[in-house]
Protein backbone atom coordinates (compact mmCIF):
# COMPACT_ATOMS: atom_id res chain seq x y z
CA UNK A 1 0.00 0.00 0.00
CA UNK A 2 2.15 2.76 -1.18
CA UNK A 3 0.94 6.25 -1.59
CA UNK A 4 1.27 7.43 -5.07
CA UNK A 5 3.49 10.50 -5.75
CA UNK A 6 0.60 12.34 -7.36
CA UNK A 7 -1.59 11.70 -4.31
CA UNK A 8 1.15 12.94 -1.98
CA UNK A 9 1.61 16.12 -4.01
CA UNK A 10 -2.13 16.76 -4.10
CA UNK A 11 -2.34 16.33 -0.31
CA UNK A 12 0.61 18.71 0.13
CA UNK A 13 -1.07 21.18 -2.25
CA UNK A 14 -4.33 21.08 -0.26
CA UNK A 15 -2.47 21.59 3.04
CA UNK A 16 -0.63 24.62 1.61
CA UNK A 17 -3.88 25.98 0.24
CA UNK A 18 -5.55 25.67 3.66
CA UNK A 19 -2.59 27.45 5.28
CA UNK A 20 -2.82 30.23 2.68
CA UNK A 21 -6.56 30.68 3.30
CA UNK A 22 -6.01 30.88 7.07
CA UNK A 23 -3.26 33.48 6.60
CA UNK A 24 -5.52 35.52 4.28
CA UNK A 25 -8.36 35.40 6.81
CA UNK A 26 -6.01 36.67 9.54
CA UNK A 27 -4.78 39.47 7.26
CA UNK A 28 -8.34 40.51 6.41
CA UNK A 29 -9.29 40.61 10.10
CA UNK A 30 -6.24 42.79 10.85
CA UNK A 31 -7.10 45.06 7.91
CA UNK A 32 -10.65 45.48 9.23
CA UNK A 33 -9.32 46.40 12.69
CA UNK A 34 -6.92 48.92 11.13
CA UNK A 35 -9.72 50.46 9.05
CA UNK A 36 -11.87 50.81 12.18
CA UNK A 37 -9.02 52.68 13.90
CA UNK A 38 -8.55 54.91 10.86
CA UNK A 39 -12.30 55.61 10.76
CA UNK A 40 -12.27 56.66 14.42
CA UNK A 41 -9.26 58.89 13.78
CA UNK A 42 -10.93 60.56 10.79
CA UNK A 43 -14.09 61.16 12.84
CA UNK A 44 -12.01 62.70 15.64
CA UNK A 45 -10.17 64.99 13.22
CA UNK A 46 -13.47 65.98 11.61
CA UNK A 47 -14.99 66.91 14.98
CA UNK A 48 -11.95 68.96 15.95
CA UNK A 49 -11.94 70.78 12.62
CA UNK A 50 -15.63 71.63 13.06
CA UNK A 51 -14.82 73.13 16.46
CA UNK A 52 -12.07 75.21 14.84
CA UNK A 53 -14.45 76.44 12.13
CA UNK A 54 -16.21 78.57 14.76
CA UNK A 55 -12.92 80.09 15.83
CA UNK A 56 -11.94 80.83 12.24
CA UNK A 57 -15.34 82.42 11.64
CA UNK A 58 -14.80 84.75 14.61
CA UNK A 59 -11.32 85.65 13.36
CA UNK A 60 -12.70 86.28 9.85
CA UNK A 61 -15.44 88.58 11.14
CA UNK A 62 -12.98 90.48 13.34
CA UNK A 63 -10.60 90.90 10.42
CA UNK A 64 -13.41 92.22 8.22
CA UNK A 65 -14.38 94.75 10.89
CA UNK A 66 -10.78 95.94 11.32
CA UNK A 67 -10.34 96.26 7.54
CA UNK A 68 -13.55 98.29 7.24
CA UNK A 69 -12.48 100.56 10.07
CA UNK A 70 -8.99 101.07 8.64
CA UNK A 71 -10.41 101.75 5.16
CA UNK A 72 -12.66 104.43 6.64
CA UNK A 73 -9.76 106.08 8.46
CA UNK A 74 -7.50 105.92 5.39
CA UNK A 75 -10.26 107.40 3.21
CA UNK A 76 -10.81 110.23 5.67
CA UNK A 77 -7.06 111.00 5.93
CA UNK A 78 -6.52 110.87 2.18
CA UNK A 79 -9.45 113.27 1.61
CA UNK A 80 -8.09 115.64 4.27
CA UNK A 81 -4.60 115.59 2.76
CA UNK A 82 -6.06 116.06 -0.71
CA UNK A 83 -8.04 119.09 0.45
CA UNK A 84 -4.93 120.61 2.04
CA UNK A 85 -2.94 120.23 -1.19
CA UNK A 86 -5.85 121.57 -3.25
CA UNK A 87 -6.00 124.67 -1.05
CA UNK A 88 -2.27 125.25 -1.46
CA UNK A 89 -2.62 124.92 -5.24
CA UNK A 90 -5.57 127.32 -5.24
CA UNK A 91 -3.63 129.81 -3.11
CA UNK A 92 -0.60 129.60 -5.42
CA UNK A 93 -2.78 129.98 -8.51
CA UNK A 94 -4.60 132.95 -6.93
CA UNK A 95 -1.32 134.70 -6.01
CA UNK A 96 0.18 134.23 -9.49
CA UNK A 97 -2.72 135.96 -11.25
C-alpha positions as CSV (number, residue, x, y, z in Angstrom):
1,X,0.0,0.0,0.0
2,X,2.2,2.8,-1.2
3,X,0.9,6.2,-1.6
4,X,1.3,7.4,-5.1
5,X,3.5,10.5,-5.7
6,X,0.6,12.3,-7.4
7,X,-1.6,11.7,-4.3
8,X,1.1,12.9,-2.0
9,X,1.6,16.1,-4.0
10,X,-2.1,16.8,-4.1
11,X,-2.3,16.3,-0.3
12,X,0.6,18.7,0.1
13,X,-1.1,21.2,-2.3
14,X,-4.3,21.1,-0.3
15,X,-2.5,21.6,3.0
16,X,-0.6,24.6,1.6
17,X,-3.9,26.0,0.2
18,X,-5.6,25.7,3.7
19,X,-2.6,27.5,5.3
20,X,-2.8,30.2,2.7
21,X,-6.6,30.7,3.3
22,X,-6.0,30.9,7.1
23,X,-3.3,33.5,6.6
24,X,-5.5,35.5,4.3
25,X,-8.4,35.4,6.8
26,X,-6.0,36.7,9.5
27,X,-4.8,39.5,7.3
28,X,-8.3,40.5,6.4
29,X,-9.3,40.6,10.1
30,X,-6.2,42.8,10.8
31,X,-7.1,45.1,7.9
32,X,-10.6,45.5,9.2
33,X,-9.3,46.4,12.7
34,X,-6.9,48.9,11.1
35,X,-9.7,50.5,9.1
36,X,-11.9,50.8,12.2
37,X,-9.0,52.7,13.9
38,X,-8.6,54.9,10.9
39,X,-12.3,55.6,10.8
40,X,-12.3,56.7,14.4
41,X,-9.3,58.9,13.8
42,X,-10.9,60.6,10.8
43,X,-14.1,61.2,12.8
44,X,-12.0,62.7,15.6
45,X,-10.2,65.0,13.2
46,X,-13.5,66.0,11.6
47,X,-15.0,66.9,15.0
48,X,-11.9,69.0,16.0
49,X,-11.9,70.8,12.6
50,X,-15.6,71.6,13.1
51,X,-14.8,73.1,16.5
52,X,-12.1,75.2,14.8
53,X,-14.4,76.4,12.1
54,X,-16.2,78.6,14.8
55,X,-12.9,80.1,15.8
56,X,-11.9,80.8,12.2
57,X,-15.3,82.4,11.6
58,X,-14.8,84.8,14.6
59,X,-11.3,85.7,13.4
60,X,-12.7,86.3,9.9
61,X,-15.4,88.6,11.1
62,X,-13.0,90.5,13.3
63,X,-10.6,90.9,10.4
64,X,-13.4,92.2,8.2
65,X,-14.4,94.8,10.9
66,X,-10.8,95.9,11.3
67,X,-10.3,96.3,7.5
68,X,-13.5,98.3,7.2
69,X,-12.5,100.6,10.1
70,X,-9.0,101.1,8.6
71,X,-10.4,101.7,5.2
72,X,-12.7,104.4,6.6
73,X,-9.8,106.1,8.5
74,X,-7.5,105.9,5.4
75,X,-10.3,107.4,3.2
76,X,-10.8,110.2,5.7
77,X,-7.1,111.0,5.9
78,X,-6.5,110.9,2.2
79,X,-9.5,113.3,1.6
80,X,-8.1,115.6,4.3
81,X,-4.6,115.6,2.8
82,X,-6.1,116.1,-0.7
83,X,-8.0,119.1,0.4
84,X,-4.9,120.6,2.0
85,X,-2.9,120.2,-1.2
86,X,-5.8,121.6,-3.3
87,X,-6.0,124.7,-1.0
88,X,-2.3,125.2,-1.5
89,X,-2.6,124.9,-5.2
90,X,-5.6,127.3,-5.2
91,X,-3.6,129.8,-3.1
92,X,-0.6,129.6,-5.4
93,X,-2.8,130.0,-8.5
94,X,-4.6,132.9,-6.9
95,X,-1.3,134.7,-6.0
96,X,0.2,134.2,-9.5
97,X,-2.7,136.0,-11.3
